[in-house]
């Protein structure tokens, strides 16, 4: 059974940094896309937005425009943990951050990284950025 467990959330001031981790287990896919979504306070699940992802096929990445240059996605050599380094955090980054995975490895793009394409989700980790 696929499990995605997020950690690393917390409270920081504007301009601060956090590193989120997603420990993945229970899947045997050779090709997949894995990454992050976020759901801001008061928003519904359907409003969850794709933040960043990485493809297993060629390690290509995608970033939402508003986080480009501030967030960096990476994974460990064993490819079982995915990280999201978040720098220069802003109050509008406040959200629950969810890890997600899909066998559609080509989904790691602005058009493909969406709720419908995801097969498995973690339970989320809360990031709060104060001004």
C-alpha positions as semicolon CSV with decimal commas, in nm:
position;residue;x (nm);y (nm);z (nm)
1;X;0,000;0,000;0,000
2;X;0,138;0,337;-0,100
3;X;0,213;0,569;0,189
4;X;0,323;0,930;0,174
5;X;0,422;1,092;0,502
6;X;0,498;1,462;0,514
7;X;0,702;1,643;0,776
8;X;0,884;1,971;0,825
9;X;0,598;2,215;0,849
10;X;0,591;2,487;1,110
11;X;0,561;2,857;1,178
12;X;0,809;3,110;1,046
13;X;0,825;3,480;0,988
14;X;0,813;3,634;0,644
15;X;1,147;3,585;0,471
16;X;1,223;3,268;0,659
17;X;1,286;2,915;0,532
18;X;1,150;2,566;0,583
19;X;1,227;2,230;0,430
20;X;0,943;1,987;0,382
21;X;1,002;1,614;0,347
22;X;0,782;1,344;0,197
23;X;0,874;0,986;0,280
24;X;0,727;0,752;0,019
25;X;0,684;0,379;0,059
26;X;0,483;0,086;-0,069
27;X;0,505;0,156;-0,440
28;X;0,696;-0,029;-0,708
29;X;0,662;0,216;-0,990
30;X;0,964;0,281;-1,204
31;X;0,805;0,583;-1,363
32;X;0,606;0,837;-1,169
33;X;0,575;1,201;-1,083
34;X;0,583;1,308;-0,720
35;X;0,556;1,645;-0,558
36;X;0,356;1,898;-0,367
37;X;0,021;2,068;-0,355
38;X;-0,104;2,322;-0,105
39;X;-0,442;2,419;0,032
40;X;-0,472;2,765;0,181
41;X;-0,688;2,830;0,492
42;X;-1,056;2,852;0,410
43;X;-1,012;2,691;0,070
44;X;-1,183;2,370;-0,034
45;X;-1,003;2,056;-0,144
46;X;-1,090;2,127;-0,506
47;X;-0,898;2,452;-0,474
48;X;-0,580;2,272;-0,378
49;X;-0,305;2,404;-0,606
50;X;-0,005;2,233;-0,752
51;X;0,319;2,380;-0,622
52;X;0,602;2,167;-0,756
53;X;0,682;1,818;-0,881
54;X;0,965;1,604;-1,010
55;X;0,949;1,326;-1,268
56;X;1,125;0,997;-1,214
57;X;1,196;0,951;-1,585
58;X;1,436;1,242;-1,632
59;X;1,419;1,435;-1,304
60;X;1,247;1,719;-1,483
61;X;1,071;1,960;-1,252
62;X;0,780;2,197;-1,247
63;X;0,719;2,500;-1,026
64;X;0,415;2,716;-0,985
65;X;0,500;3,066;-1,106
66;X;0,459;3,225;-0,765
67;X;0,724;3,000;-0,608
68;X;0,983;2,998;-0,885
69;X;1,320;3,112;-0,758
70;X;1,216;3,056;-0,395
71;X;1,128;2,685;-0,375
72;X;1,343;2,392;-0,481
73;X;1,230;2,033;-0,513
74;X;1,474;1,745;-0,484
75;X;1,488;1,380;-0,388
76;X;1,736;1,152;-0,221
77;X;1,947;0,899;-0,409
78;X;1,724;0,612;-0,304
79;X;1,433;0,812;-0,447
80;X;1,221;0,736;-0,145
81;X;1,213;1,087;-0,001
82;X;1,121;1,408;-0,176
83;X;1,210;1,746;-0,035
84;X;1,077;2,094;-0,086
85;X;1,317;2,366;0,023
86;X;1,118;2,684;0,072
87;X;1,308;3,011;0,103
88;X;1,197;3,373;0,122
89;X;0,860;3,260;0,251
90;X;0,568;3,499;0,227
91;X;0,239;3,512;0,423
92;X;0,059;3,398;0,107
93;X;0,255;3,071;0,124
94;X;0,057;2,981;0,436
95;X;-0,122;2,653;0,369
96;X;-0,135;2,283;0,438
97;X;0,118;2,125;0,206
98;X;0,036;1,781;0,068
99;X;0,262;1,529;-0,099
100;X;0,111;1,342;-0,394
101;X;0,218;1,084;-0,648
102;X;0,095;0,964;-0,987
103;X;0,217;0,696;-1,227
104;X;0,167;0,953;-1,502
105;X;0,530;1,063;-1,494
106;X;0,462;1,302;-1,782
107;X;0,217;1,488;-1,553
108;X;0,496;1,697;-1,407
109;X;0,409;2,015;-1,592
110;X;0,196;2,325;-1,558
111;X;-0,094;2,148;-1,728
112;X;-0,049;1,802;-1,586
113;X;0,017;1,863;-1,219
114;X;-0,342;1,874;-1,100
115;X;-0,574;1,705;-0,852
116;X;-0,733;1,471;-1,101
117;X;-0,405;1,313;-1,205
118;X;-0,299;1,215;-0,853
119;X;-0,334;0,858;-0,727
120;X;-0,216;0,891;-0,369
121;X;-0,194;1,168;-0,113
122;X;-0,028;1,226;0,219
123;X;-0,212;1,376;0,513
124;X;-0,041;1,712;0,488
125;X;0,180;1,938;0,697
126;X;0,090;2,291;0,798
127;X;0,310;2,586;0,702
128;X;0,230;2,921;0,862
129;X;0,413;3,236;0,757
130;X;0,355;3,549;0,962
131;X;0,421;3,901;0,845
